[in-house]
Amino acid sequence: MIVVGTSGWQYRDWRGVLYPEGCPQRLWLETYADAFASVESNNAFYRLPTVEQFAGWRDRTPEGFVMAVKASRYLTHIKRLRDPEEPVERLLSHAEGLGDRLGPVLLQLPPTLRADVGLLDTCLDCFPSGVRVAVEPRHDSWWTGEVRAVLERHGAALCWADQRGRPATPLWSTTDWGYLRFHHGRAQPWPRYGRQSLTTWVRRVADAWPDGADVYAYFNNDPGGAAVLDACAFARIADGLGRTVTRTPDLS
């Protein structure tokens, strides 16, 4: 199943796109969760929410809703994966407030961080086996067989990242589930994705995983509601090509 959502939900310019005019901001999460079955939360990257905040999000979303969590920049950008035990434990102890709403944890690495297989191995080893972890390296030195082997050994997903409609990463399938991030496309108005680009991505997913596998797809091109519109278009294309897809809003 392709689990479709966006990277975050708190965007004022989504009024009139996803959020009806007059919908108070305090109800945006509930409105979002009625429309989509999953979201990628970036909050923890900038400031780790408390366990009570995570529990509040759990209580405001319906059964079956999934929230992926982007790991703290303290772990990925300040510590740069060094001494990962305490930051990983702190992240998970807070995120357990989500209960069964907790989805994958995303480790987005800084673009200046060169490959270090030992650091990655140690960091991934800190996560319990029941937690899904996706890794988004952003330096070309990471594209080696050793790195791929570490991801496979830990059952971690290489995050397939898109930039301007093209893969920014190798299309490695390192575990039995997948994770995609769409940063910005080449269509107009910026930063939208065109139908051909989205269709190509659906076919790549179909080539890599059976329909029964969970593949998380999040759109991060939030300006002007582009992420909402493109997530819906992506889901319609996937459904048309015979893939099972989670719910998306009807914006027609």
Residue pairs with C-beta under 8 A, 6 or more apart in sequence:
1 211
1 212
1 213
1 214
1 215
1 243
1 244
1 245
1 246
2 202
2 205
2 215
2 217
2 235
2 238
2 243
2 244
2 245
2 246
3 37
3 38
3 66
3 103
3 214
3 215
3 216
3 217
3 246
4 36
4 37
4 38
4 217
4 218
4 231
4 234
4 235
4 238
4 245
4 246
4 248
5 36
5 37
5 38
5 39
5 40
5 66
5 68
5 216
5 217
5 218
5 219
5 231
5 246
6 36
6 39
6 40
6 218
6 219
6 220
6 222
6 227
6 228
6 231
7 39
7 40
7 42
7 70
7 181
7 218
7 219
7 220
7 222
7 227
8 39
8 40
8 41
8 42
8 43
8 222
9 28
9 29
9 32
9 39
10 25
10 28
11 222
11 225
13 223
13 224
13 225
14 222
14 225
14 228
15 21
15 23
16 225
17 224
17 225
17 228
17 229
17 251
18 31
18 32
18 35
18 225
18 228
18 249
18 251
19 28
19 31
20 31
23 31
29 57
29 60
29 61
30 60
30 61
32 39
33 39
33 60
33 61
33 62
33 65
34 62
35 247
35 248
35 249
36 231
36 246
36 247
36 248
36 249
37 64
37 65
37 66
37 246
37 247
38 65
38 66
38 67
38 68
38 103
38 216
38 218
38 246
39 66
39 67
39 68
39 218
40 67
40 68
40 69
40 70
40 106
40 181
40 216
40 218
40 220
41 57
41 67
41 68
41 69
41 70
42 70
43 49
44 69
44 70
44 71
44 72
44 91
44 94
44 95
45 70
45 71
45 72
45 73
45 108
46 73
48 72
48 90
48 91
48 94
49 57
49 94
50 94
50 97
51 93
51 94
51 95
51 96
51 97
52 97
53 97
54 94
54 95
54 96
54 97
54 98
55 97
55 98
55 99
56 97
57 67
57 97
57 98
57 101
58 97
58 98
58 99
58 101
61 67
61 101
65 101
66 101
66 102
66 103
66 216
67 98
67 101
67 102
67 103
68 103
68 104
68 105
68 106
68 134
68 179
68 216
68 218
69 91
69 95
69 98
69 102
69 103
69 104
69 105
69 106
70 105
70 106
70 108
71 87
71 88
71 91
71 105
71 106
71 107
71 108
72 87
72 90
72 91
74 87
75 81
75 84
75 87
75 88
75 91
75 107
75 123
76 107
76 108
76 109
76 110
76 113
77 110
79 87
80 110
80 113
80 119
81 109
81 113
81 116
81 119
81 120
81 122
81 123
82 119
84 122
84 123
84 126
85 126
88 123
88 126
88 127
89 126
91 105
92 105
92 127
92 128
92 131
95 102
95 105
96 102
102 131
103 132
103 216
104 131
104 132
104 133
104 134
104 157
104 177
104 179
104 216
105 127
105 131
105 132
105 133
105 134
106 133
106 134
106 135
106 136
106 159
106 179
106 181
107 123
107 133
107 134
107 135
107 136
108 136
108 138
108 159
109 135
109 136
109 137
109 138
109 139
109 142
110 138
111 138
111 139
112 139
113 137
113 138
113 139
114 139
114 141
114 142
115 137
115 139
115 141
115 142
115 144
115 147
117 144
117 146
117 147
117 150
120 135
120 147
120 150
120 151
121 150
121 153
121 154
124 133
124 135
124 150
124 151
124 154
124 156
125 154
127 133
127 154
129 155
132 155
132 156
132 157
132 177
133 154
133 156
133 157
134 156
134 157
134 158
134 159
134 179
134 216
135 151
135 156
135 157
135 158
135 159
136 159
136 161
136 169
136 181
137 143
137 147
137 158
137 169
138 161
138 168
143 169
143 170
148 158
148 172
148 174
150 156
151 157
151 158
151 172
151 174
151 175
152 174
152 175
155 175
155 176
156 174
156 175
157 174
157 175
157 177
157 178
157 179
158 169
158 170
158 172
158 173
158 174
158 179
159 169
159 179
159 180
159 181
160 167
160 169
160 171
160 178
160 179
160 180
160 181
160 204
161 167
161 168
161 169
161 180
161 181
161 183
162 168
162 180
162 181
162 182
162 183
162 185
162 201
163 183
163 184
164 184
164 185
164 186
165 185
165 186
165 187
165 193
165 194
165 197
167 204
168 183
171 204
171 208
173 208
173 209
176 209
176 213
177 209
177 213
177 214
177 215
177 216
178 205
178 208
178 209
178 213
178 214
178 215
178 216
179 215
179 216
180 201
180 205
180 215
180 216
180 217
180 218
181 218
181 220
182 193
182 201
182 217
182 218
182 219
182 220
182 221
182 227
182 230
182 234
183 191
183 220
183 221
184 190
184 191
184 220
184 221
184 226
185 191
185 192
185 193
185 194
185 197
185 221
185 226
185 230
186 193
186 194
186 197
187 193
187 194
187 197
189 224
189 226
190 223
190 226
191 221
191 223
191 226
192 221
192 226
192 229
192 230
193 221
193 226
193 230
193 233
193 234
195 233
195 237
198 230
198 233
198 234
198 237
199 237
199 241
201 217
201 234
202 234
202 237
202 238
202 241
202 243
203 241
205 215
205 217
205 238
205 243
206 241
206 243
209 215
211 242
211 243
211 244
217 231
217 234
218 231
219 226
219 227
219 228
219 230
219 231
219 234
220 227
221 227
221 230
228 249
228 251
229 251
231 248
232 248
232 249
232 251
235 245
235 246
235 248
236 248
238 245
239 245
